Amino acid sequence: MNTYHINKGIGRTVEFKGLKAQYLFIFAGGLLGILVSVMILYIAGVNTYFCLTLGGLSGGILIWQTFSLNRKYGEHGLMKRRALKKHPKYIISRKCIYRYLKTNRQKSSL
């Protein structure tokens, strides 16, 4: 008789080596971008050692920044921080004070 294993990870977030959710996609996209840029520089005729050094340094900085963001903000923290920027810092009301004190007789009669 065949035995089938049930996937227990349904509904959980994606995680790889400690990176969770959107940080994993930032990490993968950043590494892909660095690879493409180093390849373009190499094809353009830039010094090989310069291309390797630039790729290594930028890859290291990307890894360090991604893991520090993951540690600092957690799984949903980066999205919350981005949403916080869209909130107004203060609410401005340009109506005259008299309009706030005035009662609306048409609504009160209904």
Contacts in CASP RR format, 6 or more apart in sequence:
PFRMAT RR
TARGET T0000
AUTHOR 0000-0000-0000
METHOD contacts of the structure
MODEL  1
MNTYHINKGIGRTVEFKGLKAQYLFIFAGGLLGILVSVMILYIAGVNTYF
CLTLGGLSGGILIWQTFSLNRKYGEHGLMKRRALKKHPKYIISRKCIYRY
LKTNRQKSSL
13 20 0 8 1.000
13 21 0 8 1.000
13 75 0 8 1.000
14 20 0 8 1.000
14 21 0 8 1.000
14 24 0 8 1.000
15 21 0 8 1.000
15 24 0 8 1.000
16 24 0 8 1.000
18 70 0 8 1.000
19 27 0 8 1.000
19 66 0 8 1.000
19 67 0 8 1.000
19 70 0 8 1.000
20 70 0 8 1.000
20 74 0 8 1.000
20 75 0 8 1.000
21 75 0 8 1.000
21 76 0 8 1.000
22 78 0 8 1.000
22 79 0 8 1.000
23 66 0 8 1.000
23 67 0 8 1.000
23 69 0 8 1.000
23 70 0 8 1.000
23 78 0 8 1.000
26 66 0 8 1.000
26 69 0 8 1.000
27 62 0 8 1.000
27 63 0 8 1.000
27 66 0 8 1.000
30 62 0 8 1.000
31 59 0 8 1.000
31 62 0 8 1.000
34 55 0 8 1.000
34 56 0 8 1.000
34 58 0 8 1.000
34 59 0 8 1.000
34 62 0 8 1.000
37 55 0 8 1.000
38 51 0 8 1.000
38 52 0 8 1.000
38 54 0 8 1.000
38 55 0 8 1.000
41 50 0 8 1.000
41 51 0 8 1.000
41 54 0 8 1.000
42 48 0 8 1.000
42 51 0 8 1.000
69 78 0 8 1.000
73 80 0 8 1.000
73 81 0 8 1.000
END
